[in-house]
Amino acid sequence: ALDGVSLTVRPGELHGVIGPDGAGKSTLLAIAAGVLLEDSGSVKILGADALSVRDQVGYVPQNLALFEDLTVEENIDYQAGLNLVALQDLKSRKEHLLREFTLSSFRQRPAGKLSGGMKRKLALCLALINKPKLVILDEPTTGLDPRASREMWWHLRSIAREGVAVLVATPNLEEASL
């Protein structure tokens, strides 16, 4: 499915990968995020092998990678630890993300008790905690109501305006036009 795929996403750009279910979108994004290895060909992310720059990539898989029993804040702290975010930077980054994604009042709520939209926002917070240069999202609006979907796209455009490259997969042609 990925034979001959070539794609360039520059800083500050928001790009969509569109295709029907089973077309290979999720596989392409997982390879770009350094989660899966390519069978052939080469993948360059930020000018290097995807594996060697994973710390500069934020990835939100389709099936969100949240610890449902941990609180919002504990999920963020855990992800920050995995990404080696310096403790002196963690507090300000965490507070900024919680405020930006209107999750401050839910910081002590277990992730499993969040609505679908709040879970998606938390997953995006986790992807952004290490200030990545590239953010990859696999169908970020799946299961969201229209308002939450519009809000997610607003956040993605805002992230791109900050100079971060954003790559999004969707089966929805209308969303891809955003």
Secondary structure, 3 states (H helix, E strand, C coil): CCCCCCCCCCCCCEEEEECCCCCCHHHHHHHHCCCCCCCCCCCEECCEEHHHHHHHEEEECCCCCCCCCCEHHHHHHHHHHHCCCCHHHHHHHHHHHHHHCCCHHHCCCEHHHCCHHHHHHHHHHHHHCCCCCEEEEECCCCCCCHHHHHHHHHHHHHHHHCCCEEEEEECCHHHHCC
